[in-house]
Amino acid sequence: MEAHGLLQELVLVYAVAVVLLLVAGRLRVPGIVALITAGIVAGPSALGLITSKEDVDVLAEIGVALLLFMAGLDFSVGQLRRVWRLIVVGGSGQVILTGLIAAGLALALGGGSATRLFIIGLFVALSSTAIVIQVLSRRNEVHAPHGRLAVGVLLLQDVVVIGVLALAPLLIAGSDGAGLALAVGRLLLVLAGLALFSRLVLARLLRFVTVSSREAFPMAVLLVSIGTAWLASLLGLSMAVGAFLAGLVLAESEFSHQVHAEVRPLRDLLASLFFISVGLLVNVSQLVSSLPLVLGLATIIVLVKMGGAGAAMLFAGSPVRVAAASALALAQVGEFSFVLGRTAVEGGVLSSSEWQTLLGASVLTMAATPLLVGAAPRFGAAVAARLSRQPARAVSGEDPVRRAGEGHVIILGYGVGGRILARALRELRVPYLVMELNGATVQEGIAAGEAIRYGDATVPETLLAAGLPHAAALVAVLSDPDATERAVRAARGISTEVPIIVRTRFRLEAQRMAQAGATLAVAEELEASLEVLGQLLARLNVPGNAIQVLVDGSRRAAGAAEGRPARAPRVPLGELPTGLADAPVETHRLDADAWAVGRTLREIDLRARTGATVLAIARGGVSTPLPAADFTLEAADVLFLQGEDADVALARHRLVHGDL
């Protein structure tokens, strides 16, 4: 091989990958699928661009280590703790149940050893963290109920992957029970040692580097990630295990965000080699000859994962709609399944033909992920409508619908927006009812005496039970745009008169809500931008009436609903133009025997009689800016007077004596 042979091959294969990534972006196909396809095209069974596969595998292994390092860095122990029951029970149930179904099918079709069945079951059970999060983010559904559940399960799968990758060589080698137990004990001991080393050394190393040399930080990050992976390999573990542990330790440090920024470009570059190397394993002629089998297997994998995940989520207590939607989002094979599969092929557990079939089917499930995730909310709603025709009942306590009575406001969602609405309505003594699909949130609200009820607002029967026909308004502040749209349609199907106000994130979503029947849809994207515009113009000393015209014009140009009242932002005194901000302001406290006590500002008429202006009045710790003319003064009031010294002196005299 020539000296620059590897470099030449990498340039060629990356050129193929760039072209395929551009095509995949146009077709909205995940980038991972494009990278695997690039490996297939460049592989020995197609163009044959790669000959030094061993060198590529070494770089790919480093890429996998960096991939796990980032997974550890993104791992949120706090997030897992908040929803531990649903995630731990549902996630572990998903892995176990899906794995058992897949292993059972493999046993029925071809039999084999327990190790082979275990590998196949786990291969199918794992889902793709990279693809699912990417698609959910693109659809603005990461924080939707099914999105949060899917991401939590993926986090749990990442933890499972670490243990499996560490023990896979022993399982494939066929160690007996005693040997496996000894290996598990050794694994726990080594992990504890690595965790202690990481906590004591890694963070201190980065602190020292940041103090000594900013330029050395990226190199130190690479040393921490790859060095810990290398140390783990010396101790008998895989590089991926050590890298994940290093990322997990640094996730709670003050360096996590910058480490993420430094490692990500290198991770993406080298991790792409891993997916390309997976494609190099594909035999094109063998794949084409068994295409019907591959298509059938891909369909079976999706159905098995949907059924296993959905059953596990329901058992964990997830609502039907959320369980079905998250199950569909998790119905593809994950990237770490390929790591496990390659290990099994190298160990002789899977034959070449079996691996080719599994590989082809897995790539097809990945390619279908955008379609599956896109259909997940509608699929979940359809399943919920089919299986549950009755509205959910409140978890406990008195029925809040009866407490609210008629003329109440129905609030969908009890996040930050829902809590703000509930607090304001409570202070105004306006009856309201909150509908929420998170059981833990409902329990907390009930314990706090909140008028909250557990229920799926996309189901018409639930809205009927909430008293929608007699409600004063319905307000939706949900994080799931698809659920919001279905709730609006369900509500409008019940009543054409009740005002429906919804919050969305993007302007196009607001247009969808308006078409679905919302009376008013407020888009965060648009309103936040208009607020920024208004604040900017106010600080440029543009008059308030001009700001209102410009903001209204911008809103109409963006296609938002007309008739929205616009108010120019108020300018704090400290940010007024210099001439106004520097104008003298003095205070005057009214004594009990002052002439002005008991009189209104109209009667006193300070502006006309003295030239001084009353900017504000403070009474009992409460300030009234720009008080109205019928404001009646009382003893101990403090008046804020603006004007020249002579004008203020005349005003003081009139307030005390009443002449002039």
Buried (B, 14 or more C-beta within 10 A) or exposed (E): EEEEEBEBBBEBBBEBBEEBBEEBEEEEBBBBBBBBBBBBBBBBBBEEBBEBBEBBBEBBBBBBBBBBBBBBBBBEEEBBEEBBEBBBBBBBBBBBBBBBBBBEBBBEEEEBEEBBBBBBBBBBBBBBBBBBBBBBEEBBBBBBBBBBBBBBBBBBBBBBBBBBBBBBBBBBEEBEEEEBEEBBEBBEEBBEEBBEBBBEBBBEBBEEBBEEEEEBBBEBBBBBBBBBBBBBBEBBBBBBBBBBBBBBBBBEBEBBEBBBEBBBEBBBEBBBBBBBBBBBBBBBEBBEEBEEBBEEBBBBBBEBBBBBBBBBBBBBEBBBBBBBBBBBBBBBBBBBBBBBBBBBBEBEBBBEEBBBBBBBBBBBBBBBBBEBBBBBBBBBBEBBBEEBEEBBEBBEBEEBBEEBEEEBBBBBBBBEBBBEBBEEBBEEEBBBBBBBBBBBBBBBBBEEEBBBBBBBBBBBBBBBBBBBEBBBBBBBBBBBBBBBBBBBBBBBEBBEEBBBBBBBBBBEBBBBBBEBBBBBBBBBBBBEBBEEBBBEBBEEEBEBEEBBEBBBEBBEEBEBBEEBEBEBBEBEEEEEEEEEEEBEBBEBEBEEEBBBBEBBBEEBBBBEBBBBBBBBBBBEEEEEEEBEEEBBBBBEBEBBBBBEEEBBEBBBBBBBEEEE
